[in-house]
Amino acid sequence: MSLKLVIANKCYSSWSMRPWLVMRALGVPFDERVVPLRTPHTKELISRLSPSGKVPVLIDGDALVWESLAIIEYLAEKFPQVPIWPKDIFARAQARSIANEMHGGFLPLRQALPMNLAKRFRTPQLSEDVQANVARIEQLWRETAAEFAGRGDFLLGDFCAADAMFAPVVTRLDTYQIPVAADTRRYMDTILNHPAFLAWKREALAETWVITDYEAGHE
């Protein structure tokens, strides 16, 4: 029985993107089901599939795994031969540290700059909290790449779960044209040109669902 990943709209759902990118980029086979957000039937459909009432959720036979990072960890245990996390213990610890920081942090940025792959907005006025988030993200990427990247173009050399966790942040910085340093922009371009991300974005742009709340207040 194949894995099934239940996700929301590709245009808007940053948490859905994360495990999807891991699976697509690293060759883990799966089927997907998209449940569009903000429809009269969304809550009922998701509640049938996810114990938390949210997506993404991974279905593996009778097993249900929800929350993006938990899904990624489940996949790493189920497919130990797949380089979801770096092999080196110290690089793996760094990857997990920054992935967890992403999972639990940067709320001001996430609230002020919702993911929207179909639009490009003028740079908004950024609060001090959002500016602090951007500065921390740039510092985190720079220091991680300097210590662990080596000959690769991703945060720890080769693409891994840490890159997938930060991919939606990359799209936000790009969509809202947030000023960043040259090395930050190079990393962003690496993510934005990854074949798995391009496949996600292509499918996102083909969606017909539009959520106006994700565009309110932006030019």
GROMACS elastic network, one bead per residue, 0.5 to 0.9 nm:
[ bonds ]
;  ai    aj funct       b0    kb
    1    60     6  0.75754   500
    1    61     6  0.66076   500
    2    29     6  0.72867   500
    2    30     6  0.58828   500
    2    31     6  0.69484   500
    2    59     6  0.87640   500
    2    60     6  0.70539   500
    2    61     6  0.79194   500
    3    28     6  0.89444   500
    3    29     6  0.71105   500
    3    31     6  0.61688   500
    3    32     6  0.83639   500
    3    58     6  0.70516   500
    3    59     6  0.58925   500
    3    60     6  0.50297   500
    3    61     6  0.75149   500
    4    30     6  0.55037   500
    4    32     6  0.53438   500
    4    33     6  0.72736   500
    4    57     6  0.83566   500
    4    58     6  0.57997   500
    4    59     6  0.50494   500
    4    60     6  0.66448   500
    4    61     6  0.88359   500
    5    16     6  0.87881   500
    5    19     6  0.84835   500
    5    20     6  0.75881   500
    5    30     6  0.68903   500
    5    31     6  0.62558   500
    5    33     6  0.63284   500
    5    34     6  0.85559   500
    5    56     6  0.68528   500
    5    57     6  0.59441   500
    5    59     6  0.63098   500
    5    60     6  0.88807   500
    6    16     6  0.80470   500
    6    31     6  0.85974   500
    6    32     6  0.56936   500
    6    34     6  0.59453   500
    6    35     6  0.72043   500
    6    46     6  0.86345   500
    6    49     6  0.79678   500
    6    50     6  0.86678   500
    6    55     6  0.64430   500
    6    56     6  0.53978   500
    6    57     6  0.52917   500
    6    58     6  0.63107   500
    6    59     6  0.78039   500
    7    10     6  0.78609   500
    7    13     6  0.77446   500
    7    15     6  0.84772   500
    7    16     6  0.51672   500
    7    17     6  0.79996   500
    7    20     6  0.84413   500
    7    32     6  0.72216   500
    7    33     6  0.61675   500
    7    35     6  0.61668   500
    7    36     6  0.82954   500
    7    55     6  0.55016   500
    7    57     6  0.70167   500
    7    58     6  0.89159   500
    8    11     6  0.86701   500
    8    12     6  0.77906   500
    8    13     6  0.57153   500
    8    14     6  0.89558   500
    8    15     6  0.87439   500
    8    16     6  0.63102   500
    8    17     6  0.88679   500
    8    33     6  0.82274   500
    8    34     6  0.52096   500
    8    36     6  0.52491   500
    8    37     6  0.62062   500
    8    55     6  0.65382   500
    8    56     6  0.71242   500
    9    12     6  0.56707   500
    9    13     6  0.55873   500
    9    16     6  0.81822   500
    9    34     6  0.64877   500
    9    35     6  0.68223   500
    9    36     6  0.51987   500
    9    37     6  0.65321   500
    9   204     6  0.71610   500
    9   207     6  0.76967   500
    9   209     6  0.77313   500
   10    13     6  0.55774   500
   10    14     6  0.78270   500
   10    16     6  0.74746   500
   10    17     6  0.70062   500
   10    34     6  0.82558   500
   10    36     6  0.89004   500
   10   116     6  0.89629   500
   10   117     6  0.81589   500
   10   200     6  0.67650   500
   10   201     6  0.72542   500
   10   203     6  0.70410   500
   10   205     6  0.82261   500
   10   207     6  0.78267   500
   11    14     6  0.83692   500
   11   115     6  0.73776   500
   11   116     6  0.55782   500
   11   117     6  0.50957   500
   11   118     6  0.64935   500
   11   200     6  0.86093   500
   11   201     6  0.72651   500
   11   203     6  0.82898   500
   11   205     6  0.67849   500
   11   207     6  0.75268   500
   11   209     6  0.87305   500
   11   210     6  0.87606   500
   12    16     6  0.89169   500
   12    37     6  0.88679   500
   12   114     6  0.75321   500
   12   115     6  0.51954   500
   12   116     6  0.51197   500
   12   117     6  0.68670   500
   12   118     6  0.87909   500
   12   204     6  0.82747   500
   12   211     6  0.84259   500
   12   214     6  0.77968   500
   13    16     6  0.53465   500
   13    17     6  0.64403   500
   13    37     6  0.87187   500
   13    55     6  0.88585   500
   13    56     6  0.89470   500
   13   115     6  0.70531   500
   13   116     6  0.84319   500
   13   168     6  0.87287   500
   14    17     6  0.51403   500
   14    18     6  0.67851   500
   14   114     6  0.86200   500
   14   115     6  0.64079   500
   14   116     6  0.89991   500
   14   167     6  0.83457   500
   14   168     6  0.53985   500
   14   169     6  0.84127   500
   15    18     6  0.55820   500
   15    19     6  0.77657   500
   15    55     6  0.76955   500
   15    56     6  0.67524   500
   15    67     6  0.80011   500
   15    68     6  0.60891   500
   15   165     6  0.83401   500
   15   168     6  0.80089   500
   16    19     6  0.64548   500
   16    20     6  0.64858   500
   16    21     6  0.88286   500
   16    55     6  0.66700   500
   16    56     6  0.50472   500
   16    57     6  0.84933   500
   16    68     6  0.70479   500
   17    20     6  0.51473   500
   17    21     6  0.59468   500
   17    22     6  0.86727   500
   17    56     6  0.85951   500
   17    68     6  0.86900   500
   17   164     6  0.77625   500
   17   165     6  0.84900   500
   17   167     6  0.80563   500
   17   168     6  0.73199   500
   17   197     6  0.87246   500
   17   200     6  0.77918   500
   18    21     6  0.54207   500
   18    22     6  0.65677   500
   18    23     6  0.89598   500
   18    68     6  0.64258   500
   18    69     6  0.81714   500
   18    72     6  0.83705   500
   18   161     6  0.79855   500
   18   163     6  0.87654   500
   18   164     6  0.50528   500
   18   165     6  0.54007   500
   18   166     6  0.80325   500
   18   167     6  0.72671   500
   18   168     6  0.76678   500
   19    22     6  0.50235   500
   19    23     6  0.62311   500
   19    24     6  0.85415   500
   19    56     6  0.80957   500
   19    68     6  0.58532   500
   19    69     6  0.75599   500
   19    71     6  0.66289   500
   19    72     6  0.58532   500
   19    75     6  0.89691   500
   19   161     6  0.80824   500
   19   164     6  0.72434   500
   19   165     6  0.81368   500
   20    23     6  0.52636   500
   20    24     6  0.60099   500
   20    25     6  0.83001   500
   20    32     6  0.88610   500
   20   164     6  0.85518   500
   20   196     6  0.87601   500
   20   200     6  0.85071   500
   21    24     6  0.51029   500
   21    25     6  0.55936   500
   21    26     6  0.80616   500
   21   161     6  0.84861   500
   21   164     6  0.59907   500
   21   165     6  0.89716   500
   21   167     6  0.87100   500
   21   196     6  0.60605   500
   21   197     6  0.67529   500
   21   200     6  0.79452   500
   22    25     6  0.53917   500
   22    26     6  0.59024   500
   22    27     6  0.81963   500
   22    28     6  0.79275   500
   22    72     6  0.74205   500
   22    84     6  0.70147   500
   22   159     6  0.87593   500
   22   160     6  0.71458   500
   22   161     6  0.60660   500
   22   163     6  0.87830   500
   22   164     6  0.61830   500
   22   165     6  0.89632   500
   22   196     6  0.86048   500
   23    26     6  0.54546   500
   23    27     6  0.58009   500
   23    29     6  0.69511   500
   23    30     6  0.76038   500
   23    72     6  0.86517   500
   23    75     6  0.83532   500
   23    84     6  0.87604   500
   24    27     6  0.53927   500
   24    28     6  0.63228   500
   24    29     6  0.75764   500
   24    30     6  0.84800   500
   24   196     6  0.58978   500
   24   197     6  0.88572   500
   25    28     6  0.79911   500
   25   159     6  0.80580   500
   25   160     6  0.87562   500
   25   194     6  0.83552   500
   25   195     6  0.75117   500
   25   196     6  0.52395   500
   25   197     6  0.82760   500
   26    82     6  0.68403   500
   26    83     6  0.73960   500
   26    84     6  0.72936   500
   26   159     6  0.84240   500
   26   160     6  0.82676   500
   27    82     6  0.81483   500
   28    75     6  0.84733   500
   28    79     6  0.81715   500
   28    82     6  0.80280   500
   35    42     6  0.66757   500
   35    45     6  0.72916   500
   35    46     6  0.71873   500
   35    55     6  0.85318   500
   36    39     6  0.68164   500
   36    41     6  0.89155   500
   36    42     6  0.65394   500
   36   209     6  0.72756   500
   37    41     6  0.88608   500
   37    42     6  0.58598   500
   37    43     6  0.84486   500
   37   209     6  0.84561   500
   37   211     6  0.81014   500
   38    41     6  0.81835   500
   38    42     6  0.62776   500
   38    43     6  0.83941   500
   38   211     6  0.73520   500
   39    42     6  0.52114   500
   39    43     6  0.81157   500
   40    43     6  0.75489   500
   40    44     6  0.84685   500
   41    44     6  0.55025   500
   41    45     6  0.61168   500
   41    46     6  0.86434   500
   42    45     6  0.52646   500
   42    46     6  0.61182   500
   42    47     6  0.84646   500
   43    46     6  0.53644   500
   43    47     6  0.59964   500
   43    48     6  0.87416   500
   43    53     6  0.71513   500
   43    54     6  0.84443   500
   44    47     6  0.51943   500
   44    48     6  0.64989   500
   44    53     6  0.86320   500
   45    48     6  0.54916   500
   45    49     6  0.69438   500
   45    50     6  0.89685   500
   45    53     6  0.89575   500
   46    49     6  0.52327   500
   46    50     6  0.58334   500
   46    51     6  0.86988   500
   46    52     6  0.88135   500
   46    53     6  0.56498   500
   46    54     6  0.63542   500
   46    55     6  0.71587   500
   47    50     6  0.54216   500
   47    51     6  0.66797   500
   47    52     6  0.74966   500
   47    54     6  0.74874   500
   48    51     6  0.79220   500
   48    53     6  0.80563   500
   49    53     6  0.77410   500
   49    54     6  0.87936   500
   49    55     6  0.87558   500
   49    57     6  0.75666   500
   49    59     6  0.84609   500
   49    64     6  0.84549   500
   50    53     6  0.51515   500
   50    54     6  0.61490   500
   50    55     6  0.68902   500
   50    56     6  0.81204   500
   50    57     6  0.60534   500
   50    58     6  0.86758   500
   50    64     6  0.74488   500
   50    65     6  0.83117   500
   50    66     6  0.70322   500
   51    54     6  0.77239   500
   51    57     6  0.87472   500
   51    64     6  0.80667   500
   51    65     6  0.88659   500
   51    66     6  0.77562   500
   52    55     6  0.80545   500
   52    57     6  0.89571   500
   52    66     6  0.73628   500
   52    67     6  0.87049   500
   54    57     6  0.75548   500
   54    66     6  0.79677   500
   54    67     6  0.83097   500
   55    58     6  0.88001   500
   55    66     6  0.70609   500
   55    67     6  0.73606   500
   55    68     6  0.84683   500
   56    65     6  0.86855   500
   56    66     6  0.61608   500
   56    67     6  0.63892   500
   56    68     6  0.64736   500
   56    71     6  0.85102   500
   57    64     6  0.67770   500
   57    65     6  0.55975   500
   57    67     6  0.67385   500
   57    68     6  0.77720   500
   57    71     6  0.74636   500
   58    63     6  0.80708   500
   58    64     6  0.57422   500
   58    65     6  0.50284   500
   58    66     6  0.62347   500
   58    67     6  0.88723   500
   58    71     6  0.65184   500
   59    62     6  0.71642   500
   59    63     6  0.58904   500
   59    65     6  0.65968   500
   59    66     6  0.88405   500
   60    63     6  0.50345   500
   60    64     6  0.64179   500
   60    65     6  0.81421   500
   61    64     6  0.79783   500
   65    68     6  0.87546   500
   65    70     6  0.68199   500
   65    71     6  0.57500   500
   65    74     6  0.76821   500
   66    69     6  0.83913   500
   66    70     6  0.64501   500
   66    71     6  0.61299   500
   67    70     6  0.53826   500
   67    71     6  0.62212   500
   67    72     6  0.87732   500
   68    71     6  0.51795   500
   68    72     6  0.63178   500
   68    73     6  0.87839   500
   68   103     6  0.84264   500
   68   165     6  0.85026   500
   69    73     6  0.62111   500
   69    74     6  0.85625   500
   69    99     6  0.79046   500
   69   100     6  0.78246   500
   69   103     6  0.73649   500
   69   161     6  0.87779   500
   69   165     6  0.80919   500
   70    73     6  0.50832   500
   70    74     6  0.60982   500
   70    75     6  0.86047   500
   71    74     6  0.50423   500
   71    75     6  0.62191   500
   71    76     6  0.86509   500
   72    75     6  0.51165   500
   72    76     6  0.62320   500
   72    77     6  0.88094   500
   72    84     6  0.77722   500
   72   161     6  0.72087   500
   73    77     6  0.63799   500
   73    78     6  0.86337   500
   73    84     6  0.85097   500
   74    77     6  0.52503   500
   74    78     6  0.61127   500
   74    79     6  0.85038   500
   75    79     6  0.57963   500
   75    80     6  0.80338   500
   75    82     6  0.87601   500
   75    84     6  0.78961   500
   76    79     6  0.53419   500
   76    80     6  0.55384   500
   76    81     6  0.83200   500
   76    82     6  0.71091   500
   76    83     6  0.78215   500
   76    84     6  0.58133   500
   76    85     6  0.73208   500
   77    80     6  0.54646   500
   78    81     6  0.88591   500
   79    82     6  0.55785   500
   79    83     6  0.86371   500
   79    84     6  0.85713   500
   80    83     6  0.73816   500
   80    84     6  0.81743   500
   81    84     6  0.86681   500
   82    85     6  0.82980   500
   83    86     6  0.61604   500
   83    87     6  0.71725   500
   83   158     6  0.88975   500
   83   159     6  0.85559   500
   83   160     6  0.68061   500
   83   161     6  0.87427   500
   84    87     6  0.89710   500
   84   159     6  0.81859   500
   84   160     6  0.51335   500
   84   161     6  0.54997   500
   84   162     6  0.87408   500
   85    88     6  0.88099   500
   85    91     6  0.84209   500
   85    92     6  0.57799   500
   85    93     6  0.89911   500
   85    95     6  0.70432   500
   85    96     6  0.79420   500
   85   159     6  0.88496   500
   85   160     6  0.55582   500
   85   161     6  0.59976   500
   85   162     6  0.77581   500
   86    89     6  0.74753   500
   86    90     6  0.86768   500
   86    91     6  0.59906   500
   86    93     6  0.86791   500
   86    95     6  0.75256   500
   86   156     6  0.75532   500
   86   157     6  0.88371   500
   86   158     6  0.81529   500
   86   160     6  0.69607   500
   86   161     6  0.88219   500
   87    90     6  0.87321   500
   87    91     6  0.74463   500
   87    92     6  0.64930   500
   88    91     6  0.53221   500
   88    92     6  0.59183   500
   88    93     6  0.85521   500
   89    92     6  0.50184   500
   89    93     6  0.61170   500
   89    94     6  0.86645   500
   90    93     6  0.50482   500
   90    94     6  0.62667   500
   90    95     6  0.86030   500
   91    94     6  0.50551   500
   91    95     6  0.60995   500
   91    96     6  0.86114   500
   91   144     6  0.89933   500
   91   147     6  0.88946   500
   91   148     6  0.65026   500
   91   156     6  0.69141   500
   92    95     6  0.50051   500
   92    96     6  0.61525   500
   92    97     6  0.84754   500
   92   156     6  0.87938   500
   93    96     6  0.51933   500
   93    97     6  0.60393   500
   93    98     6  0.87222   500
   94    98     6  0.62344   500
   94    99     6  0.84275   500
   94   144     6  0.76256   500
   94   148     6  0.87951   500
   94   156     6  0.86316   500
   94   162     6  0.89471   500
   95    98     6  0.54726   500
   95    99     6  0.60408   500
   95   100     6  0.85704   500
   95   144     6  0.85411   500
   95   155     6  0.83833   500
   95   156     6  0.73880   500
   95   160     6  0.81774   500
   95   161     6  0.75109   500
   95   162     6  0.53657   500
   95   163     6  0.86521   500
   96    99     6  0.50045   500
   96   100     6  0.60190   500
   96   101     6  0.84671   500
   96   161     6  0.83110   500
   96   162     6  0.69589   500
   97   100     6  0.52808   500
   97   101     6  0.61859   500
   97   102     6  0.86932   500
   97   162     6  0.88579   500
   98   102     6  0.61638   500
   98   103     6  0.85527   500
   98   140     6  0.76327   500
   98   141     6  0.89531   500
   98   144     6  0.88035   500
   98   162     6  0.68204   500
   98   165     6  0.87439   500
   98   166     6  0.89816   500
   99   102     6  0.51111   500
   99   103     6  0.61876   500
   99   104     6  0.87677   500
   99   161     6  0.75415   500
   99   162     6  0.51667   500
   99   163     6  0.82864   500
   99   164     6  0.87410   500
   99   165     6  0.58907   500
   99   166     6  0.75800   500
  100   104     6  0.61199   500
  100   105     6  0.81740   500
  100   162     6  0.89139   500
  100   165     6  0.87504   500
  101   104     6  0.53839   500
  101   105     6  0.55936   500
  101   106     6  0.82088   500
  102   105     6  0.52552   500
  102   106     6  0.67136   500
  102   137     6  0.89463   500
  102   162     6  0.89237   500
  102   165     6  0.68447   500
  102   166     6  0.69736   500
  103   106     6  0.83677   500
  103   165     6  0.75931   500
  104   107     6  0.80385   500
  105   108     6  0.85890   500
  105   110     6  0.89698   500
  105   133     6  0.87101   500
  106   109     6  0.55612   500
  106   110     6  0.63139   500
  106   111     6  0.87665   500
  106   129     6  0.88132   500
  106   130     6  0.78915   500
  106   132     6  0.89845   500
  106   133     6  0.56839   500
  106   134     6  0.85085   500
  106   136     6  0.89840   500
  106   137     6  0.86687   500
  107   111     6  0.60129   500
  107   112     6  0.84653   500
  107   130     6  0.84794   500
  107   133     6  0.83865   500
  108   111     6  0.52525   500
  108   112     6  0.60291   500
  108   113     6  0.83645   500
  108   127     6  0.84242   500
  108   129     6  0.60948   500
  108   130     6  0.53642   500
  108   133     6  0.73441   500
  109   112     6  0.52096   500
  109   113     6  0.57501   500
  109   114     6  0.81001   500
  109   126     6  0.88679   500
  109   129     6  0.76705   500
  109   131     6  0.81152   500
  109   133     6  0.63457   500
  109   134     6  0.75966   500
  109   169     6  0.86887   500
  109   172     6  0.87058   500
  110   113     6  0.54254   500
  110   114     6  0.57452   500
  110   115     6  0.79386   500
  110   130     6  0.86587   500
  110   169     6  0.80897   500
  110   172     6  0.83584   500
  111   114     6  0.60252   500
  112   126     6  0.81817   500
  112   127     6  0.87831   500
  112   130     6  0.75923   500
  113   116     6  0.86482   500
  113   124     6  0.89475   500
  113   172     6  0.62221   500
  113   173     6  0.83170   500
  113   175     6  0.86445   500
  113   176     6  0.72767   500
  113   214     6  0.85725   500
  114   172     6  0.69525   500
  114   214     6  0.60955   500
  114   215     6  0.82390   500
  115   168     6  0.68369   500
  115   169     6  0.80688   500
  115   171     6  0.68769   500
  115   172     6  0.56396   500
  115   175     6  0.78662   500
  115   214     6  0.75149   500
  116   119     6  0.60462   500
  116   120     6  0.81513   500
  116   171     6  0.79464   500
  116   172     6  0.75230   500
  116   175     6  0.71330   500
  116   214     6  0.68653   500
  116   215     6  0.78693   500
  117   120     6  0.78439   500
  117   171     6  0.71878   500
  117   172     6  0.84833   500
  117   175     6  0.70953   500
  117   201     6  0.68328   500
  117   204     6  0.70729   500
  117   205     6  0.73115   500
  118   175     6  0.86939   500
  118   201     6  0.85462   500
  118   204     6  0.75633   500
  118   205     6  0.60350   500
  119   175     6  0.66213   500
  119   176     6  0.88146   500
  119   215     6  0.84137   500
  120   174     6  0.77902   500
  120   176     6  0.61770   500
  120   177     6  0.76253   500
  120   219     6  0.85365   500
  121   124     6  0.79906   500
  121   175     6  0.59735   500
  121   177     6  0.69679   500
  121   215     6  0.88907   500
  121   218     6  0.62978   500
  121   219     6  0.54096   500
  122   175     6  0.84528   500
  122   176     6  0.59568   500
  122   177     6  0.66063   500
  122   178     6  0.88703   500
  122   218     6  0.71592   500
  122   219     6  0.55347   500
  123   126     6  0.83750   500
  123   175     6  0.86811   500
  123   176     6  0.51092   500
  123   177     6  0.53529   500
  123   178     6  0.59490   500
  123   179     6  0.83455   500
  123   218     6  0.84817   500
  123   219     6  0.83159   500
  124   176     6  0.71507   500
  124   177     6  0.86972   500
  124   178     6  0.82940   500
  124   217     6  0.89560   500
  124   218     6  0.70521   500
  124   219     6  0.81214   500
  126   129     6  0.79538   500
  126   130     6  0.58688   500
  126   131     6  0.61711   500
  127   130     6  0.52205   500
  127   131     6  0.62207   500
  127   132     6  0.85681   500
  128   131     6  0.50280   500
  128   132     6  0.60598   500
  128   133     6  0.86003   500
  129   132     6  0.50319   500
  129   133     6  0.62497   500
  129   134     6  0.87679   500
  130   134     6  0.62756   500
  130   135     6  0.86016   500
  131   134     6  0.51167   500
  131   135     6  0.61623   500
  131   136     6  0.86164   500
  132   135     6  0.50507   500
  132   136     6  0.61254   500
  132   137     6  0.85675   500
  133   136     6  0.51615   500
  133   137     6  0.61423   500
  133   138     6  0.86422   500
  134   137     6  0.51169   500
  134   138     6  0.61979   500
  134   139     6  0.85870   500
  134   173     6  0.85278   500
  134   178     6  0.86731   500
  134   180     6  0.83361   500
  135   138     6  0.52157   500
  135   139     6  0.61635   500
  135   140     6  0.85616   500
  135   180     6  0.87928   500
  136   139     6  0.50215   500
  136   140     6  0.59584   500
  136   141     6  0.85340   500
  137   140     6  0.50476   500
  137   141     6  0.61060   500
  137   142     6  0.84475   500
  137   169     6  0.88774   500
  138   141     6  0.52480   500
  138   142     6  0.60095   500
  138   143     6  0.85287   500
  138   180     6  0.77909   500
  138   181     6  0.78841   500
  138   183     6  0.87228   500
  138   184     6  0.62894   500
  139   142     6  0.51321   500
  139   143     6  0.60107   500
  139   144     6  0.83874   500
  140   143     6  0.53892   500
  140   144     6  0.60148   500
  140   145     6  0.84574   500
  141   144     6  0.52780   500
  141   145     6  0.60023   500
  141   146     6  0.84496   500
  141   155     6  0.64550   500
  141   184     6  0.74347   500
  141   187     6  0.83959   500
  142   145     6  0.53174   500
  142   146     6  0.60599   500
  142   147     6  0.86895   500
  142   155     6  0.82437   500
  142   183     6  0.74550   500
  142   184     6  0.74194   500
  143   146     6  0.51181   500
  143   147     6  0.62551   500
  143   148     6  0.85267   500
  144   147     6  0.53337   500
  144   148     6  0.58671   500
  144   149     6  0.71766   500
  144   155     6  0.60454   500
  144   156     6  0.67899   500
  145   148     6  0.53376   500
  145   150     6  0.76305   500
  145   153     6  0.83783   500
  145   154     6  0.72636   500
  145   156     6  0.59556   500
  145   157     6  0.75435   500
  146   149     6  0.62834   500
  146   150     6  0.76936   500
  146   155     6  0.85464   500
  146   156     6  0.88795   500
  147   150     6  0.76375   500
  147   156     6  0.81402   500
  148   155     6  0.71756   500
  148   157     6  0.65448   500
  149   152     6  0.55078   500
  149   153     6  0.67853   500
  149   154     6  0.63887   500
  149   155     6  0.55776   500
  149   158     6  0.75680   500
  150   153     6  0.81983   500
  150   156     6  0.74944   500
  150   157     6  0.56980   500
  151   157     6  0.61557   500
  151   158     6  0.85759   500
  152   155     6  0.80164   500
  152   156     6  0.72797   500
  152   158     6  0.54320   500
  152   159     6  0.83580   500
  153   156     6  0.80198   500
  153   157     6  0.57119   500
  153   158     6  0.68538   500
  153   159     6  0.81476   500
  153   186     6  0.87834   500
  153   187     6  0.71755   500
  153   190     6  0.69316   500
  154   158     6  0.55472   500
  154   159     6  0.56406   500
  154   160     6  0.80990   500
  154   163     6  0.69341   500
  154   187     6  0.68869   500
  154   190     6  0.73072   500
  154   191     6  0.79903   500
  155   158     6  0.75244   500
  155   159     6  0.75672   500
  155   160     6  0.83575   500
  155   162     6  0.74820   500
  155   163     6  0.65686   500
  155   187     6  0.79886   500
  156   159     6  0.73757   500
  156   160     6  0.76514   500
  156   162     6  0.82358   500
  156   163     6  0.84691   500
  157   160     6  0.85713   500
  159   162     6  0.79255   500
  159   163     6  0.61871   500
  159   164     6  0.79985   500
  160   163     6  0.55929   500
  160   164     6  0.67395   500
  161   165     6  0.61580   500
  161   166     6  0.87666   500
  162   165     6  0.50881   500
  162   166     6  0.64881   500
  162   167     6  0.86923   500
  163   166     6  0.52594   500
  163   167     6  0.60020   500
  163   191     6  0.77638   500
  164   167     6  0.50735   500
  164   168     6  0.78570   500
  164   191     6  0.86982   500
  165   168     6  0.71933   500
  165   169     6  0.82345   500
  166   169     6  0.52124   500
  166   170     6  0.64385   500
  166   171     6  0.89836   500
  167   170     6  0.50042   500
  167   171     6  0.65024   500
  167   172     6  0.88534   500
  167   188     6  0.82067   500
  167   191     6  0.65884   500
  167   192     6  0.81210   500
  167   197     6  0.83284   500
  168   171     6  0.50448   500
  168   172     6  0.63216   500
  168   173     6  0.87860   500
  169   172     6  0.50304   500
  169   173     6  0.62750   500
  169   174     6  0.85509   500
  170   173     6  0.52991   500
  170   174     6  0.62466   500
  170   175     6  0.86000   500
  170   185     6  0.89952   500
  170   187     6  0.85376   500
  170   188     6  0.55443   500
  170   189     6  0.85970   500
  170   191     6  0.74098   500
  170   192     6  0.77174   500
  171   175     6  0.58272   500
  171   176     6  0.84667   500
  171   188     6  0.79501   500
  171   191     6  0.88791   500
  171   192     6  0.75921   500
  172   175     6  0.50569   500
  172   176     6  0.60549   500
  172   177     6  0.81021   500
  172   178     6  0.82149   500
  173   176     6  0.56152   500
  173   177     6  0.58067   500
  173   178     6  0.50900   500
  173   179     6  0.79756   500
  173   180     6  0.82529   500
  173   188     6  0.84453   500
  174   178     6  0.65973   500
  174   185     6  0.88836   500
  174   188     6  0.78831   500
  175   178     6  0.79889   500
  176   218     6  0.87590   500
  177   180     6  0.87763   500
  180   183     6  0.82660   500
  180   184     6  0.61187   500
  180   185     6  0.64917   500
  181   184     6  0.52447   500
  181   185     6  0.63375   500
  181   186     6  0.88274   500
  182   185     6  0.50618   500
  182   186     6  0.62715   500
  182   187     6  0.87958   500
  183   186     6  0.50473   500
  183   187     6  0.63815   500
  183   188     6  0.86303   500
  184   187     6  0.52353   500
  184   188     6  0.61878   500
  184   189     6  0.86914   500
  185   189     6  0.61315   500
  185   190     6  0.85878   500
  186   189     6  0.51622   500
  186   190     6  0.63047   500
  186   191     6  0.88999   500
  187   190     6  0.50022   500
  187   191     6  0.64900   500
  187   192     6  0.86754   500
  188   191     6  0.52627   500
  188   192     6  0.60924   500
  188   193     6  0.85909   500
  189   193     6  0.59782   500
  189   194     6  0.84964   500
  190   193     6  0.54134   500
  190   194     6  0.62883   500
  191   194     6  0.52313   500
  191   195     6  0.88431   500
  191   197     6  0.70084   500
  192   195     6  0.84862   500
  192   197     6  0.62646   500
  192   198     6  0.68907   500
  193   196     6  0.84692   500
  193   197     6  0.69061   500
  193   198     6  0.63351   500
  194   197     6  0.53500   500
  194   198     6  0.61931   500
  194   199     6  0.87000   500
  195   198     6  0.50225   500
  195   199     6  0.61527   500
  195   200     6  0.86924   500
  196   199     6  0.51309   500
  196   200     6  0.63442   500
  196   201     6  0.87297   500
  197   200     6  0.50229   500
  197   201     6  0.61272   500
  197   202     6  0.84896   500
  198   201     6  0.50973   500
  198   202     6  0.59852   500
  198   203     6  0.85879   500
  199   202     6  0.51404   500
  199   203     6  0.63263   500
  199   204     6  0.85687   500
  200   203     6  0.52958   500
  200   204     6  0.60885   500
  200   205     6  0.87450   500
  201   205     6  0.61173   500
  201   206     6  0.85864   500
  202   205     6  0.53443   500
  202   206     6  0.65059   500
  203   206     6  0.50885   500
  203   207     6  0.66471   500
  204   207     6  0.54116   500
  204   208     6  0.88764   500
  205   208     6  0.81267   500
  207   210     6  0.82803   500
  210   214     6  0.87201   500
  211   214     6  0.58680   500
  211   215     6  0.75737   500
  212   215     6  0.52938   500
  212   216     6  0.63208   500
  213   216     6  0.51834   500
  213   217     6  0.87390   500
  214   217     6  0.87769   500
  214   218     6  0.88510   500
  215   218     6  0.58346   500
  215   219     6  0.81950   500
  216   219     6  0.85077   500
